[in-house]
């Protein structure tokens, strides 16, 4: 009963907040494409203004994707841990919950609360800020599924990828696979882009004037106040023809529905992967930019394709787990296999940091072999002790880790004691 009364009180307070901060709330709703009242209903009246101001900071300075993740984490936090003040007890409850596996919610909420305090907004006790700043959280090791070639979640091997290509093509030709899902599979394989980027493609993105083999793909991680950034990606001419065929089908569908009366103005906003089923329920002209396939529908379409056409993994002898991430991992792994530099891989995968692409370099078997050869010289003595080939002595470890420059000089020339050292720089 107390929870119901508190929720009712917050609903009443929300109405007053909506009136006072109407413009700010509309801006947040527009930027995040959501309704902030979903969060405010769980936030105490004394904290609502600070929450709104901190969210305004995020939508103005961070990408839409990151801001939405923050927003969803706040809903989870305040719905499960209602409070009238952000104190040490509240932070401890969040941290204890994160130890049960909800680390992403805690890490996002932690960033939000720290920013809230640094903006000098009321509602957070100094002791709570100090406590949450001292908490160290360990996330999932970066690139673990890629580096280990995980057979369930990691990159596809050649035979698995061939299985997907052949069966998807056959299913499309037999009209048992939706054209949009088939083209998404081909784009995921050939571009390595995130599914969110591909679903944002518009009809106008196929009109790159200087080439008939390029599409303009929007970058995903863009700050809200930045100009939209795109990258031109080269694709096979056959795939381009199929994408243009999908474009013409979309336009024909919209003409039949009489939804293109404002064609010239809205042409750039029409999604390439149009959700025709959703548009069928639309009775009048509307903003078509919101009628794209969702990520959930794309994941469902890939999963359904695997089940309907019995796409089996050669490694697990079970149905292959197919999702957009695995196509991206496979694309990066193949670039590393071709010997491309980390800078090239980072650019090709649209990473903002080179560090994210490093896992593909470490994953390449040829590079692992080279590393093994490089360290064998230093570790062979220790390995020999463990294998029982070399008797243990106290200086085995010291000799194995000693730099070459400090080891006994093998040269017999007393006049040139540095001869043979790898650190020697000879005078030309």
HELIX and SHEET records of a PDB file:
HELIX    1   1 UNK A    2  UNK A   20  1                                  19    
HELIX    2   2 UNK A   22  UNK A   32  1                                  11    
HELIX    3   3 UNK A   37  UNK A   40  1                                   4    
HELIX    4   4 UNK A   48  UNK A   61  1                                  14    
HELIX    5   5 UNK A   64  UNK A   80  1                                  17    
HELIX    6   6 UNK A   88  UNK A   98  1                                  11    
HELIX    7   7 UNK A  103  UNK A  118  1                                  16    
HELIX    8   8 UNK A  126  UNK A  134  1                                   9    
HELIX    9   9 UNK A  144  UNK A  147  1                                   4    
HELIX   10  10 UNK A  158  UNK A  173  1                                  16    
HELIX   11  11 UNK A  179  UNK A  191  1                                  13    
HELIX   12  12 UNK A  195  UNK A  199  1                                   5    
HELIX   13  13 UNK A  203  UNK A  206  5                                   4    
HELIX   14  14 UNK A  237  UNK A  256  1                                  20    
HELIX   15  15 UNK A  263  UNK A  266  1                                   4    
HELIX   16  16 UNK A  267  UNK A  269  5                                   3    
HELIX   17  17 UNK A  276  UNK A  279  1                                   4    
HELIX   18  18 UNK A  288  UNK A  290  5                                   3    
HELIX   19  19 UNK A  295  UNK A  308  1                                  14    
HELIX   20  20 UNK A  324  UNK A  337  1                                  14    
HELIX   21  21 UNK A  342  UNK A  348  1                                   7    
HELIX   22  22 UNK A  354  UNK A  357  5                                   4    
HELIX   23  23 UNK A  358  UNK A  363  1                                   6    
HELIX   24  24 UNK A  365  UNK A  387  1                                  23    
HELIX   25  25 UNK A  396  UNK A  401  1                                   6    
HELIX   26  26 UNK A  404  UNK A  406  5                                   3    
SHEET    1   A 2 UNK A 214  UNK A 218  0                                        
SHEET    2   A 2 UNK A 230  UNK A 234 -1                                        
END                                                                             
